[in-house]
Amino acid sequence: MKINLVENGIFPITKDIDGNVINVTLDTGLTLSGTVQGEGKLLGTSCLFIRTSGCNLRCAWVGADGNGSPCDTPYSSHHAESNMMEIDDVVGVVKHNIGNMTHIVVSGGEPTMQKGLAELLEKLRALGLHTTIETNATIFNDDVAKNTSLVSMSPKLESSTPYRQNLKNTGIEYSEHWERKHATKRRNVQVIQQYIHESRNYGNDFQLKFVVQNPADIQEIENDFLNQLTGWVPDDIVLMPEGTSSDMLADRSYWAIEAAIERGWRFTPRLHIELFGKARAV
């Protein structure tokens, strides 16, 4: 079975599927395969990433400068690339690049759109790896839940809707169709509850990681999500400021940190942006 990745969708790597060293300058600026998880419960953990292509949402916010601030991986969503790979080939590349690391993160786009995701996760766990999927929690798959060590759910708030002003000066064309579809699909409490329940049932972990832009987002998180969910504890809730630069993140961090402290939640920076800026494969 094949899975659709973005171009160079296994990263950062220095060896090909046969274990041969490839001539590449890594976006991390490092000299070896691997990076660190930049967000959430596993912040700072060394890992490899696999990025799938295609998404059922079209996230975009208003940036601190008043311009639009779309999803930070538009090449997997707004302008999705296509790179079909055999799952066994993906696993082969991972084998030659994982080294002493024990964590693999499957991100997107939206990974749960991929029919081969559960098979990929099962084969990665068979290597003894800790698996994370980063999902918007709108599509449930029991086999995915079973084979995922950490289900990292990032439900999208109303502020993520691709309104015309949220795409201002981004080069991404406004679409009324995607505005309506995003608004309809972005919130699925039933799917979130299923992942919480099955993660506990299979002895795996989960987190609810909310991208926040302004203090009003906190009330939306509590009213529209947490108050309708069971099986979570405060330590499972993560606040992460929206932004693609250190300045933008700093502008939205202090009130988010206070909100997290007040409720016993977690706060996460975006470590990869602090370390590597807007580089792609980090």
N, C-alpha and C positions, 0 to 999 in steps of 0.2 A: 504494500500500500504506500501511496505517496502522501506527502504533506506539503502545503504551500507556505513557503517562507519568503521574507523579503530577500533582496540581493545580499549576499554575504550574511545570511541570517543566523549563522552560528558564530558567536564572537565572545571575546577577542581570541583569535586562534593564530598559531604559528606553524601548524602542520596540516597536511591534507589528509584525505581518507586513507592513504597508504602509509601515513606516518612520515612522509617526506617534508622537510622544512621548506616553507614557502617564503618567497621574498616579499615581505609586506611590512609597511610602517603602521604600527598599531595606533588607533586613535587615542588610546590611553597614554601614549608616550612611553609605555613600559616595553620591556624586551622579551616578555614571556606571555604565554597564553593565560587568560583569566583576568578577572577584575574583582570588584567588591560590590555586594548588594548595596544600593544607595538609599533604600527606603524600608521602613517598616520594622517588624520584629527582628529581622535578620540583618539589620543595618551593619555594614562593615564586614559581613561574612564573605570569604573568597568563593568565587563561583564562575561558571560559564553561563552564557545566555543563549537561548534559542528564540528568535523572534518570528512568529507567524505573520502572514499577511492577510488582510481583509478584516473588516469590522462592521458590525451592525449598527454602530452609532457614529456620530460625527461631532465630537466634542470641540467646543471653542468657547473661550472666555473673553472678557474685556481686560486687557493688560493694564498695568499701573500707569502707562503713558497714554491711555485712552484709545490705543489701537487694538485690533483684535489679537487674540492669543490662542491659536488653534492647538489641538493635540500635538504634543512634542514629537510624535512619530507619524507625521502625515503620510509618509511613504508606506505605511501599513494600514492607513484608513482613508483619508481624503483622496489621496492619489496612490492607491495600493499597487505595489509591485507584485510580480509573480515569479516565483522561483520554486518549481515543483521538484521535490527531492524524495527519493525512496527513504522510508523510515530507517531501514537498516543502514543506509549510507549516512544518515544523520547520526545514528548511534556510533558508527565507525569513526566519524570525525571527532565525536565527543571522547571516545576511548583514547585517541591519540593526543588529545589536548587537555584532558582533565587533570593529569599529573597527580599531585597529592590532595587536590581539592575534593570535597565530598558533596558539593551542592550544585544543582543545575536549576536554572530558572527559565520557564517557558512563558514568554510574554507575547504581545501583539502590538497593534490590532487586538482582535478578540480570539484567543486560542480555541475556545470551545466551539467555534464555527467549523473547526477542522475535524473531519470524520476519523482521521487517524490519530487524534490526540491521545486517546486512552491507550492505544497500542504503543505509542511512543513512550508515554509515561511508564507503562508496565516494563518495557525493555530497559529504560533508564534505572528504574528501581531494582531491576534484576542485577544491575552492575553495582549495587550497594549504595547508590546515590540518593541523597535527600532531594526530593522534587518539590518545586514551587510552581504553581501557575498564577499568573496575574490576569484576572478576569473582571469584567464589568458586572458579573453576576446577573445576567439576563437569560442565560441558557443553562439548564441543569443537565448533567450527565453523570449517572451513578458510577460508571466505570472510571470516569475521571476522578471523582471524589475518592474512590477506593484507592487509586494509585498515586494520589498527591499528598505529600507529607505536609505541605502548607498551602491551603487555598487562600490566596490573597485576593480578597474581593474589594473592588473599588467602585461602589455604586455611585452613579453620577447624579449630582444635584441640579436643580433648575438652572443655576448659573452657567452650566456647561452647554446649554442649548445653543446651536449654531445660528443665533439671530444675525440679522444683517450687520448690526454694529459689532458683534463678536468676531466678524471676519474682516473688519475694516483694515485696509492696507496690508492684507496678508497674501494677496495673490490668489486666494481661494474664492471661487465664485459662490455667491449666496444661492441657496436652493430652498425654496419653500417646501418642497417634498421632504428634504432631509430635516428641516426644522420640525415639521409635523411628526415624522417618523421617530426622530430622536426624542421628542417630548413624550411620545406614546410608549416607547420601548425602554427608556433609560432606567425606570424604576420597576423592579419585580421582586416584591417582598417575599413571595412564595418561593422563588428560586433561592434567594438568600437563606431563608429558613431551612430549605432542603440541604444546602451545603453545610450549614451549621450542624444540623442533626446528623448527617452522614459522616461528617468529619469526626464528630464525637464517637459515632457508632464504630467507625473503622480505626479509632485510636490515632487519628491525625489531628493536625492543628489548623486553625483558620485565623484570619484577621479581617476586620472591616476598616479599610483605609479610605478616608474621605478627603478628597481634594477640596480645600476651602479657599474662598476668595475674600469674604467679608464676614463680620460677626453674625449677620443674619443667618448664615449657613448653619450655625450651631443649632438654632431652633428647628430648622428644617431636618437636620440629622436626627434630633430627638423625636420630633413629632411624626415625621413621615417614614422613619426607619426604625429606630431603636425601640420606641414605645410599642411597636407592632411585632417585635421579634422576641424570642425566648432563647435561652441556652447560651447567652453571651455573658461575659463579665467585663468590667471596665477595662481590664488589661488587654482585651481583644480589640478595643476601639483605638484607631490611629488617626490623628489629624495631620495633614500634610499641606503646606501652603502651595497655591498655584503660582507658577512662574518659571521662566526659563533663563533667569540670570540671578546672580547673587543679590543684586540690589532689589529686584522684584520679590525675591523670597524673603529678604530681611524686612521689607515693608509689610509683609503679611504674617510674620512669625510671632511677634510678641503677644498680640491678642489671642492668637491660636494657642500659644504656650500657656497663657493664663487660663483659657477655657479648658485645656487638658488637665492642668493641675487641679482646678476646681472640681472636676468630675472624676479624677483618678484615671483618666485615659492616657494614652501615649501620644507624644508628639514626635514626628520624624522630619528631619531636614531632607533635602534632596542632595545627598552626599556626592553623587556623580556630577551634578552641576557645579558644586563647590570645587571639586577636584579637576574636572575635565571640561567645564563649560558646556556648550551646546554640541559637542562632538557626537557623532552618530553611534559608533559601535564601541560603547564604553561600559 
